[in-house]
Amino acid sequence: MGKVTSVNIGTVTQAAWAGDASGRSGIDKRPADGPVLLRTDGVVGDFIGERAHHGGPDKAVYAYAAEDAAWWETDLGRVIRPGGFGENLTTYGVDVTGAVIGEQWAVGEALLQVTTPRTPCTTFAGFWGVPDLIKRFTVRATPGAYLRVLREGAVSAGDQIEIVYRPTHGVTVGEVFRATSLEPALLPRLLEADDLPEPIREKARRRLSEPAG
């Protein structure tokens, strides 16, 4: 059983690197002082600039592990505060990369479901000021996980994370990330995960239909 070390809300940042057409981004998330309501369409009070790539039912909440953040702190030689990955939930004691697609977490009043890994983007690289971050993040392959909200409710820092259901197919967040980035041969395996968002399942189906060789 893990826990939430911080619940983070996105502030509006105006910057040249922001991917939104208006030049605004919500990647700069800051810890909330009290309970935050998680709804099926997202985190109450959280600003999202690029709705085409972030937010919505399949990406309502983004979680990143404090243990993985600590690795990046060492690698980059700088402190990364909670929310520094653009995550809504900073977790501890949960294997986020090893989480199975469709796995359900009871957190505070909410029930969440693991859906897909995060894909690094130029906004992320610009926010950190690390030009080659996309390549480095992809190679490291600890992307964090997006979550559906199956039951809406308030979540606070310090709440326990209890894994209450885990599908038997075994397709993990890390496996999906590798399949959609550096190891496309893994794509057909992803079809075993029924709860994976349809765009990724369609990509896997196209791979499966390709001629051998």
FIKOLZA-1660 file (N, C-alpha, C; in steps of 0.1 Angstrom, whole numbers, plus 5000, padded with zeros to 4 digits):
% residues 213
   i   px   py   pz ch aa at
   1 5008 4988 5000  A  M  N
   1 5000 5000 5000  A  M CA
   1 5009 5012 5000  A  M  C
   2 5007 5021 4991  A  G  N
   2 5014 5034 4990  A  G CA
   2 5007 5046 4995  A  G  C
   3 5011 5057 4992  A  K  N
   3 5004 5069 4997  A  K CA
   3 5006 5081 4987  A  K  C
   4 4998 5091 4988  A  V  N
   4 4999 5103 4981  A  V CA
   4 5007 5113 4989  A  V  C
   5 5019 5117 4984  A  T  N
   5 5027 5127 4991  A  T CA
   5 5023 5141 4988  A  T  C
   6 5017 5143 4977  A  S  N
   6 5012 5157 4973  A  S CA
   6 5001 5156 4962  A  S  C
   7 4991 5165 4963  A  V  N
   7 4981 5167 4953  A  V CA
   7 4984 5180 4947  A  V  C
   8 4986 5181 4933  A  N  N
   8 4991 5193 4927  A  N CA
   8 4981 5198 4917  A  N  C
   9 4980 5211 4916  A  I  N
   9 4971 5218 4907  A  I CA
   9 4979 5227 4898  A  I  C
  10 4975 5227 4885  A  G  N
  10 4982 5235 4875  A  G CA
  10 4978 5249 4875  A  G  C
  11 4989 5258 4875  A  T  N
  11 4987 5272 4874  A  T CA
  11 4989 5276 4859  A  T  C
  12 4984 5287 4855  A  V  N
  12 4985 5292 4841  A  V CA
  12 4999 5298 4839  A  V  C
  13 5006 5292 4830  A  T  N
  13 5019 5297 4826  A  T CA
  13 5019 5302 4812  A  T  C
  14 5023 5314 4809  A  Q  N
  14 5024 5320 4796  A  Q CA
  14 5039 5319 4792  A  Q  C
  15 5042 5312 4781  A  A  N
  15 5056 5310 4777  A  A CA
  15 5057 5306 4762  A  A  C
  16 5068 5309 4757  A  A  N
  16 5071 5306 4742  A  A CA
  16 5071 5291 4740  A  A  C
  17 5075 5283 4750  A  W  N
  17 5075 5269 4748  A  W CA
  17 5062 5262 4750  A  W  C
  18 5052 5269 4754  A  A  N
  18 5039 5263 4757  A  A CA
  18 5032 5258 4744  A  A  C
  19 5027 5246 4744  A  G  N
  19 5022 5240 4731  A  G CA
  19 5008 5245 4727  A  G  C
  20 5001 5251 4737  A  D  N
  20 4988 5256 4734  A  D CA
  20 4989 5268 4724  A  D  C
  21 4979 5269 4715  A  A  N
  21 4979 5280 4705  A  A CA
  21 4980 5294 4711  A  A  C
  22 4975 5295 4723  A  S  N
  22 4975 5308 4730  A  S CA
  22 4988 5310 4738  A  S  C
  23 4997 5300 4737  A  G  N
  23 5010 5302 4745  A  G CA
  23 5008 5299 4759  A  G  C
  24 4998 5292 4764  A  R  N
  24 4996 5290 4778  A  R CA
  24 4997 5275 4781  A  R  C
  25 5002 5272 4793  A  S  N
  25 5004 5258 4797  A  S CA
  25 5000 5256 4811  A  S  C
  26 4995 5244 4815  A  G  N
  26 4992 5241 4829  A  G CA
  26 5002 5231 4835  A  G  C
  27 5014 5230 4829  A  I  N
  27 5024 5220 4833  A  I CA
  27 5030 5223 4847  A  I  C
  28 5030 5236 4850  A  D  N
  28 5035 5241 4863  A  D CA
  28 5025 5239 4874  A  D  C
  29 5026 5227 4880  A  K  N
  29 5016 5224 4891  A  K CA
  29 5022 5225 4905  A  K  C
  30 5014 5230 4914  A  R  N
  30 5018 5233 4927  A  R CA
  30 5010 5226 4938  A  R  C
  31 5016 5221 4949  A  P  N
  31 5009 5214 4959  A  P CA
  31 4997 5222 4964  A  P  C
  32 4985 5215 4966  A  A  N
  32 4973 5221 4972  A  A CA
  32 4974 5220 4987  A  A  C
  33 4968 5230 4994  A  D  N
  33 4968 5230 5008  A  D CA
  33 4959 5220 5015  A  D  C
  34 4948 5217 5008  A  G  N
  34 4938 5208 5014  A  G CA
  34 4933 5198 5004  A  G  C
  35 4921 5192 5007  A  P  N
  35 4915 5182 4997  A  P CA
  35 4912 5188 4984  A  P  C
  36 4914 5179 4974  A  V  N
  36 4911 5183 4960  A  V CA
  36 4902 5173 4954  A  V  C
  37 4891 5178 4947  A  L  N
  37 4881 5169 4941  A  L CA
  37 4886 5164 4928  A  L  C
  38 4886 5151 4927  A  L  N
  38 4889 5144 4914  A  L CA
  38 4875 5140 4907  A  L  C
  39 4873 5145 4895  A  R  N
  39 4861 5143 4888  A  R CA
  39 4864 5135 4875  A  R  C
  40 4854 5129 4869  A  T  N
  40 4856 5121 4857  A  T CA
  40 4862 5128 4846  A  T  C
  41 4860 5141 4845  A  D  N
  41 4866 5149 4835  A  D CA
  41 4879 5156 4839  A  D  C
  42 4884 5154 4851  A  G  N
  42 4896 5160 4855  A  G CA
  42 4897 5165 4869  A  G  C
  43 4907 5172 4873  A  V  N
  43 4910 5176 4887  A  V CA
  43 4904 5190 4888  A  V  C
  44 4895 5192 4898  A  V  N
  44 4889 5205 4900  A  V CA
  44 4900 5216 4903  A  V  C
  45 4900 5227 4895  A  G  N
  45 4909 5238 4898  A  G CA
  45 4922 5236 4889  A  G  C
  46 4924 5225 4882  A  D  N
  46 4936 5223 4874  A  D CA
  46 4935 5229 4860  A  D  C
  47 4944 5238 4857  A  F  N
  47 4944 5243 4843  A  F CA
  47 4951 5234 4833  A  F  C
  48 4944 5232 4822  A  I  N
  48 4950 5224 4811  A  I CA
  48 4950 5232 4799  A  I  C
  49 4962 5234 4793  A  G  N
  49 4964 5242 4781  A  G CA
  49 4960 5234 4768  A  G  C
  50 4966 5222 4767  A  E  N
  50 4964 5215 4754  A  E CA
  50 4954 5203 4756  A  E  C
  51 4942 5207 4754  A  R  N
  51 4931 5197 4756  A  R CA
  51 4932 5185 4746  A  R  C
  52 4938 5187 4735  A  A  N
  52 4939 5177 4725  A  A CA
  52 4948 5165 4730  A  A  C
  53 4957 5168 4739  A  H  N
  53 4967 5158 4744  A  H CA
  53 4966 5155 4759  A  H  C
  54 4959 5164 4766  A  H  N
  54 4959 5162 4781  A  H CA
  54 4944 5163 4785  A  H  C
  55 4941 5157 4797  A  G  N
  55 4928 5158 4802  A  G CA
  55 4918 5149 4795  A  G  C
  56 4905 5150 4799  A  G  N
  56 4895 5141 4794  A  G CA
  56 4894 5129 4802  A  G  C
  57 4884 5120 4800  A  P  N
  57 4881 5109 4808  A  P CA
  57 4893 5099 4809  A  P  C
  58 4900 5096 4798  A  D  N
  58 4911 5087 4799  A  D CA
  58 4924 5092 4805  A  D  C
  59 4924 5106 4806  A  K  N
  59 4936 5112 4812  A  K CA
  59 4932 5123 4822  A  K  C
  60 4923 5119 4831  A  A  N
  60 4917 5128 4840  A  A CA
  60 4927 5132 4851  A  A  C
  61 4936 5123 4855  A  V  N
  61 4945 5125 4866  A  V CA
  61 4959 5119 4861  A  V  C
  62 4970 5126 4864  A  Y  N
  62 4983 5121 4861  A  Y CA
  62 4991 5119 4874  A  Y  C
  63 4997 5107 4875  A  A  N
  63 5004 5103 4887  A  A CA
  63 5019 5101 4884  A  A  C
  64 5028 5106 4892  A  Y  N
  64 5042 5103 4890  A  Y CA
  64 5048 5099 4904  A  Y  C
  65 5057 5090 4904  A  A  N
  65 5063 5084 4916  A  A CA
  65 5074 5093 4921  A  A  C
  66 5074 5096 4934  A  A  N
  66 5085 5103 4941  A  A CA
  66 5098 5096 4939  A  A  C
  67 5098 5083 4939  A  E  N
  67 5110 5075 4937  A  E CA
  67 5116 5078 4923  A  E  C
  68 5108 5079 4913  A  D  N
  68 5113 5082 4900  A  D CA
  68 5118 5097 4899  A  D  C
  69 5111 5105 4905  A  A  N
  69 5115 5119 4906  A  A CA
  69 5129 5121 4912  A  A  C
  70 5131 5113 4922  A  A  N
  70 5144 5113 4929  A  A CA
  70 5156 5109 4920  A  A  C
  71 5153 5100 4911  A  W  N
  71 5163 5096 4901  A  W CA
  71 5167 5108 4892  A  W  C
  72 5157 5115 4888  A  W  N
  72 5159 5126 4879  A  W CA
  72 5166 5138 4886  A  W  C
  73 5163 5139 4899  A  E  N
  73 5171 5149 4907  A  E CA
  73 5186 5146 4907  A  E  C
  74 5189 5134 4908  A  T  N
  74 5203 5130 4908  A  T CA
  74 5209 5132 4894  A  T  C
  75 5202 5127 4884  A  D  N
  75 5207 5128 4870  A  D CA
  75 5209 5142 4866  A  D  C
  76 5200 5151 4869  A  L  N
  76 5200 5165 4865  A  L CA
  76 5208 5174 4875  A  L  C
  77 5210 5169 4887  A  G  N
  77 5217 5177 4897  A  G CA
  77 5209 5189 4902  A  G  C
  78 5196 5187 4903  A  R  N
  78 5188 5198 4908  A  R CA
  78 5175 5193 4915  A  R  C
  79 5170 5201 4923  A  V  N
  79 5158 5197 4931  A  V CA
  79 5145 5198 4922  A  V  C
  80 5137 5188 4922  A  I  N
  80 5124 5188 4915  A  I CA
  80 5113 5187 4925  A  I  C
  81 5106 5198 4927  A  R  N
  81 5095 5198 4937  A  R CA
  81 5083 5190 4933  A  R  C
  82 5074 5187 4942  A  P  N
  82 5062 5180 4938  A  P CA
  82 5054 5188 4928  A  P  C
  83 5049 5181 4918  A  G  N
  83 5042 5188 4907  A  G CA
  83 5052 5191 4895  A  G  C
  84 5065 5189 4897  A  G  N
  84 5075 5193 4887  A  G CA
  84 5074 5186 4874  A  G  C
  85 5068 5174 4874  A  F  N
  85 5066 5166 4862  A  F CA
  85 5052 5169 4856  A  F  C
  86 5045 5179 4861  A  G  N
  86 5032 5182 4857  A  G CA
  86 5021 5172 4862  A  G  C
  87 5025 5165 4873  A  E  N
  87 5016 5155 4878  A  E CA
  87 5007 5160 4888  A  E  C
  88 4995 5155 4888  A  N  N
  88 4984 5158 4898  A  N CA
  88 4987 5151 4911  A  N  C
  89 4991 5139 4911  A  L  N
  89 4994 5131 4923  A  L CA
  89 5009 5127 4923  A  L  C
  90 5016 5131 4933  A  T  N
  90 5029 5126 4936  A  T CA
  90 5027 5114 4945  A  T  C
  91 5032 5103 4941  A  T  N
  91 5030 5090 4949  A  T CA
  91 5043 5085 4955  A  T  C
  92 5041 5077 4965  A  Y  N
  92 5053 5070 4971  A  Y CA
  92 5048 5056 4975  A  Y  C
  93 5057 5046 4972  A  G  N
  93 5054 5033 4976  A  G CA
  93 5045 5025 4966  A  G  C
  94 5043 5031 4954  A  V  N
  94 5035 5024 4944  A  V CA
  94 5044 5023 4931  A  V  C
  95 5045 5011 4926  A  D  N
  95 5052 5009 4913  A  D CA
  95 5044 5014 4902  A  D  C
  96 5045 5027 4899  A  V  N
  96 5037 5033 4888  A  V CA
  96 5040 5027 4874  A  V  C
  97 5053 5026 4871  A  T  N
  97 5057 5020 4858  A  T CA
  97 5052 5006 4857  A  T  C
  98 5052 4999 4868  A  G  N
  98 5048 4985 4868  A  G CA
  98 5033 4983 4870  A  G  C
  99 5026 4994 4871  A  A  N
  99 5011 4993 4872  A  A CA
  99 5005 4986 4860  A  A  C
 100 4995 4978 4862  A  V  N
 100 4989 4971 4851  A  V CA
 100 4977 4980 4846  A  V  C
 101 4976 4980 4832  A  I  N
 101 4965 4988 4826  A  I CA
 101 4952 4982 4831  A  I  C
 102 4943 4991 4836  A  G  N
 102 4930 4986 4841  A  G CA
 102 4931 4984 4856  A  G  C
 103 4943 4985 4862  A  E  N
 103 4944 4984 4877  A  E CA
 103 4936 4995 4884  A  E  C
 104 4930 4992 4895  A  Q  N
 104 4922 5002 4902  A  Q CA
 104 4928 5006 4915  A  Q  C
 105 4929 5019 4918  A  W  N
 105 4934 5024 4931  A  W CA
 105 4923 5031 4939  A  W  C
 106 4922 5027 4951  A  A  N
 106 4913 5035 4960  A  A CA
 106 4922 5045 4967  A  A  C
 107 4919 5058 4965  A  V  N
 107 4927 5069 4970  A  V CA
 107 4917 5079 4976  A  V  C
 108 4918 5081 4989  A  G  N
 108 4909 5090 4996  A  G CA
 108 4895 5086 4993  A  G  C
 109 4887 5095 4988  A  E  N
 109 4873 5092 4985  A  E CA
 109 4871 5086 4971  A  E  C
 110 4882 5087 4963  A  A  N
 110 4881 5084 4949  A  A CA
 110 4885 5070 4945  A  A  C
 111 4880 5065 4934  A  L  N
 111 4885 5052 4928  A  L CA
 111 4890 5055 4915  A  L  C
 112 4903 5052 4912  A  L  N
 112 4910 5055 4900  A  L CA
 112 4914 5043 4893  A  L  C
 113 4915 5044 4879  A  Q  N
 113 4919 5033 4871  A  Q CA
 113 4930 5037 4862  A  Q  C
 114 4941 5029 4862  A  V  N
 114 4953 5031 4854  A  V CA
 114 4949 5029 4839  A  V  C
 115 4952 5039 4830  A  T  N
 115 4949 5038 4816  A  T CA
 115 4960 5038 4806  A  T  C
 116 4970 5047 4808  A  T  N
 116 4981 5048 4798  A  T CA
 116 4992 5056 4803  A  T  C
 117 5004 5054 4798  A  P  N
 117 5016 5062 4802  A  P CA
 117 5015 5076 4796  A  P  C
 118 5023 5085 4802  A  R  N
 118 5024 5099 4797  A  R CA
 118 5035 5099 4785  A  R  C
 119 5032 5106 4775  A  T  N
 119 5042 5108 4764  A  T CA
 119 5049 5121 4765  A  T  C
 120 5062 5122 4766  A  P  N
 120 5069 5135 4767  A  P CA
 120 5067 5143 4755  A  P  C
 121 5067 5157 4757  A  C  N
 121 5064 5166 4746  A  C CA
 121 5074 5178 4748  A  C  C
 122 5073 5187 4737  A  T  N
 122 5082 5198 4737  A  T CA
 122 5079 5208 4748  A  T  C
 123 5066 5208 4753  A  T  N
 123 5062 5217 4764  A  T CA
 123 5070 5213 4776  A  T  C
 124 5070 5200 4779  A  F  N
 124 5077 5194 4790  A  F CA
 124 5092 5198 4790  A  F  C
 125 5098 5196 4778  A  A  N
 125 5112 5200 4777  A  A CA
 125 5115 5215 4779  A  A  C
 126 5106 5223 4774  A  G  N
 126 5107 5237 4775  A  G CA
 126 5105 5242 4790  A  G  C
 127 5096 5236 4797  A  F  N
 127 5094 5239 4811  A  F CA
 127 5106 5236 4819  A  F  C
 128 5112 5225 4817  A  W  N
 128 5124 5222 4824  A  W CA
 128 5137 5229 4819  A  W  C
 129 5136 5234 4806  A  G  N
 129 5148 5240 4801  A  G CA
 129 5159 5229 4797  A  G  C
 130 5155 5217 4793  A  V  N
 130 5164 5206 4790  A  V CA
 130 5160 5202 4775  A  V  C
 131 5168 5207 4765  A  P  N
 131 5164 5205 4751  A  P CA
 131 5163 5191 4747  A  P  C
 132 5171 5182 4753  A  D  N
 132 5171 5168 4749  A  D CA
 132 5162 5159 4759  A  D  C
 133 5153 5166 4766  A  L  N
 133 5146 5158 4776  A  L CA
 133 5137 5148 4770  A  L  C
 134 5131 5150 4758  A  I  N
 134 5122 5140 4753  A  I CA
 134 5130 5127 4751  A  I  C
 135 5142 5128 4745  A  K  N
 135 5150 5116 4743  A  K CA
 135 5154 5109 4756  A  K  C
 136 5158 5117 4766  A  R  N
 136 5162 5112 4778  A  R CA
 136 5151 5106 4786  A  R  C
 137 5139 5112 4786  A  F  N
 137 5127 5107 4792  A  F CA
 137 5123 5094 4786  A  F  C
 138 5124 5093 4773  A  T  N
 138 5120 5081 4766  A  T CA
 138 5129 5069 4769  A  T  C
 139 5142 5072 4769  A  V  N
 139 5152 5061 4773  A  V CA
 139 5150 5057 4787  A  V  C
 140 5148 5066 4796  A  R  N
 140 5146 5062 4810  A  R CA
 140 5134 5054 4812  A  R  C
 141 5123 5057 4805  A  A  N
 141 5111 5049 4805  A  A CA
 141 5104 5047 4818  A  A  C
 142 5103 5058 4826  A  T  N
 142 5095 5058 4838  A  T CA
 142 5085 5070 4836  A  T  C
 143 5075 5068 4828  A  P  N
 143 5067 5079 4823  A  P CA
 143 5056 5084 4832  A  P  C
 144 5053 5077 4843  A  G  N
 144 5041 5080 4851  A  G CA
 144 5029 5075 4844  A  G  C
 145 5017 5076 4851  A  A  N
 145 5005 5070 4846  A  A CA
 145 4994 5080 4846  A  A  C
 146 4986 5079 4835  A  Y  N
 146 4973 5086 4835  A  Y CA
 146 4962 5077 4841  A  Y  C
 147 4952 5083 4847  A  L  N
 147 4942 5076 4854  A  L CA
 147 4928 5081 4851  A  L  C
 148 4919 5071 4849  A  R  N
 148 4904 5075 4849  A  R CA
 148 4899 5076 4863  A  R  C
 149 4889 5084 4864  A  V  N
 149 4882 5085 4877  A  V CA
 149 4869 5077 4876  A  V  C
 150 4869 5065 4883  A  L  N
 150 4857 5057 4883  A  L CA
 150 4847 5061 4893  A  L  C
 151 4852 5066 4904  A  R  N
 151 4843 5072 4915  A  R CA
 151 4849 5085 4919  A  R  C
 152 4841 5096 4917  A  E  N
 152 4846 5109 4920  A  E CA
 152 4848 5110 4935  A  E  C
 153 4857 5119 4939  A  G  N
 153 4859 5121 4954  A  G CA
 153 4871 5130 4957  A  G  C
 154 4872 5134 4969  A  A  N
 154 4883 5143 4973  A  A CA
 154 4895 5134 4977  A  A  C
 155 4907 5140 4974  A  V  N
 155 4920 5133 4977  A  V CA
 155 4929 5144 4983  A  V  C
 156 4936 5140 4993  A  S  N
 156 4945 5149 5000  A  S CA
 156 4959 5143 5002  A  S  C
 157 4969 5151 5003  A  A  N
 157 4982 5146 5007  A  A CA
 157 4982 5138 5019  A  A  C
 158 4989 5126 5019  A  G  N
 158 4988 5117 5030  A  G CA
 158 4978 5106 5029  A  G  C
 159 4969 5107 5019  A  D  N
 159 4960 5096 5017  A  D CA
 159 4967 5083 5012  A  D  C
 160 4962 5072 5017  A  Q  N
 160 4968 5059 5012  A  Q CA
 160 4963 5056 4998  A  Q  C
 161 4971 5048 4991  A  I  N
 161 4968 5043 4978  A  I CA
 161 4967 5028 4979  A  I  C
 162 4955 5023 4978  A  E  N
 162 4953 5008 4979  A  E CA
 162 4949 5003 4965  A  E  C
 163 4957 4993 4961  A  I  N
 163 4954 4986 4948  A  I CA
 163 4943 4976 4951  A  I  C
 164 4931 4979 4946  A  V  N
 164 4919 4970 4950  A  V CA
 164 4916 4960 4939  A  V  C
 165 4922 4962 4927  A  Y  N
 165 4919 4953 4916  A  Y CA
 165 4931 4954 4906  A  Y  C
 166 4935 4942 4901  A  R  N
 166 4946 4942 4891  A  R CA
 166 4942 4931 4881  A  R  C
 167 4941 4935 4868  A  P  N
 167 4938 4925 4858  A  P CA
 167 4949 4915 4856  A  P  C
 168 4945 4903 4851  A  T  N
 168 4955 4892 4849  A  T CA
 168 4963 4893 4837  A  T  C
 169 4960 4902 4827  A  H  N
 169 4967 4902 4815  A  H CA
 169 4982 4907 4816  A  H  C
 170 4984 4915 4826  A  G  N
 170 4998 4918 4830  A  G CA
 170 5004 4929 4821  A  G  C
 171 4997 4935 4812  A  V  N
 171 5003 4946 4804  A  V CA
 171 5004 4959 4813  A  V  C
 172 5017 4963 4814  A  T  N
 172 5020 4974 4823  A  T CA
 172 5021 4987 4816  A  T  C
 173 5021 4998 4824  A  V  N
 173 5024 5011 4819  A  V CA
 173 5037 5012 4812  A  V  C
 174 5047 5006 4818  A  G  N
 174 5060 5006 4812  A  G CA
 174 5061 4999 4799  A  G  C
 175 5053 4988 4798  A  E  N
 175 5053 4980 4785  A  E CA
 175 5046 4988 4774  A  E  C
 176 5035 4995 4778  A  V  N
 176 5028 5003 4768  A  V CA
 176 5037 5015 4763  A  V  C
 177 5045 5021 4772  A  F  N
 177 5054 5032 4769  A  F CA
 177 5065 5027 4759  A  F  C
 178 5071 5015 4762  A  R  N
 178 5081 5010 4753  A  R CA
 178 5075 5006 4740  A  R  C
 179 5063 5001 4740  A  A  N
 179 5057 4996 4727  A  A CA
 179 5054 5008 4718  A  A  C
 180 5050 5019 4724  A  T  N
 180 5046 5031 4716  A  T CA
 180 5058 5041 4713  A  T  C
 181 5070 5037 4718  A  S  N
 181 5082 5046 4716  A  S CA
 181 5093 5038 4709  A  S  C
 182 5100 5030 4717  A  L  N
 182 5112 5024 4712  A  L CA
 182 5111 5009 4707  A  L  C
 183 5100 5002 4711  A  E  N
 183 5099 4988 4709  A  E CA
 183 5085 4985 4702  A  E  C
 184 5083 4989 4690  A  P  N
 184 5070 4987 4683  A  P CA
 184 5066 4972 4682  A  P  C
 185 5076 4963 4683  A  A  N
 185 5073 4949 4681  A  A CA
 185 5064 4944 4693  A  A  C
 186 5063 4952 4704  A  L  N
 186 5055 4949 4715  A  L CA
 186 5040 4953 4713  A  L  C
 187 5037 4961 4703  A  L  N
 187 5024 4966 4701  A  L CA
 187 5013 4956 4701  A  L  C
 188 5014 4945 4694  A  P  N
 188 5003 4935 4694  A  P CA
 188 4999 4930 4708  A  P  C
 189 5009 4929 4716  A  R  N
 189 5006 4924 4730  A  R CA
 189 4997 4933 4738  A  R  C
 190 4996 4946 4734  A  L  N
 190 4988 4956 4741  A  L CA
 190 4973 4953 4739  A  L  C
 191 4970 4946 4729  A  L  N
 191 4955 4943 4727  A  L CA
 191 4949 4934 4738  A  L  C
 192 4958 4929 4746  A  E  N
 192 4952 4921 4757  A  E CA
 192 4947 4930 4768  A  E  C
 193 4950 4942 4768  A  A  N
 193 4945 4952 4778  A  A CA
 193 4933 4959 4773  A  A  C
 194 4921 4954 4777  A  D  N
 194 4908 4960 4773  A  D CA
 194 4906 4974 4777  A  D  C
 195 4912 4978 4788  A  D  N
 195 4910 4992 4793  A  D CA
 195 4920 5002 4788  A  D  C
 196 4928 4998 4778  A  L  N
 196 4937 5007 4772  A  L CA
 196 4929 5017 4763  A  L  C
 197 4932 5030 4763  A  P  N
 197 4924 5039 4754  A  P CA
 197 4924 5035 4739  A  P  C
 198 4914 5037 4732  A  E  N
 198 4912 5032 4719  A  E CA
 198 4923 5037 4709  A  E  C
 199 4928 5049 4709  A  P  N
 199 4938 5053 4700  A  P CA
 199 4951 5044 4700  A  P  C
 200 4954 5039 4712  A  I  N
 200 4966 5030 4713  A  I CA
 200 4962 5016 4709  A  I  C
 201 4950 5012 4712  A  R  N
 201 4946 4999 4707  A  R CA
 201 4945 4998 4692  A  R  C
 202 4941 5009 4686  A  E  N
 202 4941 5010 4671  A  E CA
 202 4955 5009 4665  A  E  C
 203 4964 5016 4672  A  K  N
 203 4978 5015 4667  A  K CA
 203 4983 5001 4668  A  K  C
 204 4980 4994 4678  A  A  N
 204 4984 4980 4680  A  A CA
 204 4977 4971 4669  A  A  C
 205 4964 4974 4666  A  R  N
 205 4958 4966 4655  A  R CA
 205 4964 4968 4642  A  R  C
 206 4968 4981 4639  A  R  N
 206 4975 4983 4626  A  R CA
 206 4988 4976 4625  A  R  C
 207 4995 4975 4636  A  R  N
 207 5008 4967 4637  A  R CA
 207 5006 4953 4634  A  R  C
 208 4995 4947 4640  A  L  N
 208 4992 4933 4639  A  L CA
 208 4988 4930 4624  A  L  C
 209 4982 4939 4617  A  S  N
 209 4978 4937 4603  A  S CA
 209 4989 4939 4593  A  S  C
 210 5000 4944 4597  A  E  N
 210 5011 4946 4588  A  E CA
 210 5016 4933 4583  A  E  C
 211 5021 4932 4570  A  P  N
 211 5026 4919 4565  A  P CA
 211 5039 4915 4572  A  P  C
 212 5041 4903 4575  A  A  N
 212 5053 4898 4582  A  A CA
 212 5065 4901 4573  A  A  C
 213 5076 4905 4580  A  G  N
 213 5089 4908 4573  A  G CA
 213 5089 4922 4568  A  G  C
% end
